[in-house]
Amino acid sequence: MQRECEILRKGINLSAQTVNISKGGSCIVMRGAIQFEEEETIHIIIKDLDIKSDASVVWVKRFDNIVSRVGLRFC
């Protein structure tokens, strides 16, 4: 399920898009060389689905420092 979302990380709002969403978490894709760390806690907002949750970074895949995919587990 692809939806626009916002990520709040260290006081900065970042735009992203979900690749999939489940009860326990989501995979998101972002443009730019964002350096997420595994086990880092961020806040995700998916307005279309009324989801506002802290989430833990489970994994990160970077593609040419232009696009990152991030696996999140909702807290």
Secondary structure as the mmCIF struct_conf table of DSSP 4:
data_model
#
loop_
_struct_conf.conf_type_id
_struct_conf.id
_struct_conf.beg_label_comp_id
_struct_conf.beg_label_asym_id
_struct_conf.beg_label_seq_id
_struct_conf.end_label_comp_id
_struct_conf.end_label_asym_id
_struct_conf.end_label_seq_id
STRN STRN1 GLU A 4 ARG A 9
TURN_TY1_P TURN_TY1_P1 LYS A 10 GLY A 11
STRN STRN2 ILE A 12 ILE A 21
BEND BEND1 LYS A 23 GLY A 24
STRN STRN3 GLY A 25 ARG A 31
BEND BEND2 GLY A 32 GLY A 32
TURN_TY1_P TURN_TY1_P2 GLU A 38 GLU A 39
STRN STRN4 THR A 41 ILE A 46
HELX_RH_3T_P HELX_RH_3T_P1 LYS A 47 LEU A 49
TURN_TY1_P TURN_TY1_P3 ASP A 50 ASP A 50
STRN STRN5 ILE A 51 PHE A 63
TURN_TY1_P TURN_TY1_P4 ASP A 64 ILE A 66
STRN STRN6 VAL A 67 PHE A 74
#
